Amino acid sequence: MQDNRNGSEARFVYNLSKGNLLAFNTLFNEYSGRLYRFAYGYLKSEDEAEELVQEVFTIIWEKRAELKEELSFKSFIFTIAFNIIRKHFRTKSYLSGYFKSLVYDDMDMQTTQDINYDSLYQYVNELVEKLPLKRREIFIKSRFEGLSINEIAETLHISHKTVENQLTDALKYIRTNLNRESLPVILFCFLFYMK
């Protein structure tokens, strides 16, 4: 599906919407590995990353009749995955496990329940939109689409070092525009500052 990706993907999405299992398996094989890496980058758990991949494709199968062939399938599945991950981070027990591994052991966990995650993500997205075009594209491909540095370099026909530098600059810009003392910054580091 690498060649003529857009046309091929549209055809597979259309066939999937009609219940074609071969189309489903083809799309699964195309995206499951990348989706797994994306999930693992956030969750740091092989089992949970695998479960997330299964959950995303279960949702895809259940909603297959609603799919449109003009849909960007990649964007659709990564949006589903991102929303599932956000739900994970909203639960007290999940957050507690992460915070206990930090130097913030004495932090009042009630504070973590008071974070408006949607506002945080909206604000981060607003900052991302202010990045220079190429830098923004690289950041989105890395953090929202789950591509590796090598994959981004190959896709955009730029050097590995350029991708690394642009990512570093993007993260630095976003971090400096957040309140350094606030808990959302800590969460931001969990979600985005992972190489």
N, C-alpha and C positions, 0 to 999 in steps of 0.2 A: 504493500500500500504506500510505499515511499514515493513511487513515481505517480505523477498526476494525482497527488494526494487529495486535492479538493474534490475533483470529480469522483474519484474512487470512494472517498469517505461519504459523499452525498448518496451514492448508490447503496453503500452498505447500511447507512442510516435509514434510507427508504425501505430496504429489504427487512431490516430489523423491525421497523414500525409495523410490518406486515406479519411479524412473528417468525421470521426466518432465523433458525438456530445457527446456521453457518455464518450468517452476517454477524450475529451476536458473538460467536467464537472468534471471528476475525478481528472485530473491534476490541474484544477482550485481550487477545494476543498482542495487538498493536499498542494498547495503552496500559495494561495491567502493571508492567514493569516500571514504567515511569510514574504511575500513580502510587505504586508501592514506595518508591524512593521519596516521593513528595510527602507521603504520610509518615514514613520513618523519620524524615528530617524534623518533623514536629513532635512526634510521639516517642521517639527513641525506644521503640519496642517492636521487635519483629512480629510478634504475635498480633499486637494491636494494629500494626500496619497491614498485615495480611487480612485481618478481620475487616478493616476499613475498605480494602479493595473489594472484598466479597460483598460488603454492604452496598457500596456504590453500584456495583453491577447488578445486584439484586433489585435495587431501585430502578435502574435502567430497564431491566427486563419487565418489571411490574408496570412501568410507565411507557412501554415501547409504543403503544398505540398513539401516544401524544407527541411522539417525535416527528419533527419536520425535516425533510432532506436538506433544507438550506441551513439547518442548525449547525453551529460550530460545535461538533461533538466533543472536542478536546476541552473547550471552555466550559461546556455543560458539565462534564464529569468532574473537572477540577473545582468548579463551583460547588457541586454537591459534596465533594470531599472536604473542601474548606469549611463548609457549614457544619459538617459532622464533627470536624476537629474543634470548631468553636464550641459546640455543645459539650464536648469532652472537657474543655477548659473551664466551662461554666460550673461544673460540679465541684462541690467543696472537697470531696475526697480526692479527686484527681489533682486539683490545685495543691492540696496539702502535701501530697507525695513529692511534688516538684519543689515546693518551698522548703520542705524539711531537708532537702539536699543542699540548700544554700546556707549562707552565713546568716540568714534572716530567721534563725530558729525561734527567736523570741517574738517574732512578728505576730500581732493580733490577727488571727485568721478571719475574724469577723470582717476585717478590712477588705479581704479578698472577695467577700461576698457582695461588697458595696460597689465594686467596679462596674461601670457601664461599658461592657465589652463592645457593644455595637458602636458607641460613640468613639471608643478608642480606634476601632478598625476604620470607621469613617474618617477620623482625623488622619490616620496613617495614609489612607487612600488619597486624601486631599494633598498630603505632602508628596506622595508619589506622583500625582498629576503635575506637580510643579517642577519635577525633575526635567532636565534636558531630554529631548526625544529619545536619543539612542540609549542614554542611561536608564530612562524609564522602561524602555523596551527590554533591556537586559535584566533589570530588577524584576519585572513581571514574569519574564520567562524563567528566572531562577526561583523566585519565592512563591509565585502563584501557579506556575505551570509545571514545576518540578524538574526542569531541565538541569542537567549538570553543566559545569563550566565548559567542558569539551563540546557538549551538544550545542550550547549557545554559540560558541566560537564557530563551529561548523555551519550552523544554521545561518548565522549573520555574516559569515566569511570574514571574520576578524580573528585576531590572535587570542590565545588563551590568556595572556598577560593583560590584554586590553579588557577582556571580560572581568578579570579579577579586580583591576583598578577601578572600573566603572561601578562594580558592585560595592567595593569599599567606599567609594565616594558617595554613592547613593545612601548607604547605611549611615555614614557619618552625618550627612545632611539631615536625615530623618531623626537620628538620635539627638542632634544638637537643637532640634526644634521641639523636642519633648522636654517636659520638666524632669531634670535629672534625678530629683529626689522622690519622684512619685512612683507608686506601685505599678502603674501602667507601663512605665519604662522597663521595669523588671520583666513584665509579661512580654513586652515587645522584644526584649532580648531573647526570651525563650523561643518566640515564634519566628523571628526574622534574622537574628544575628548568629545563625548557625551556618558554618561554611559547609 
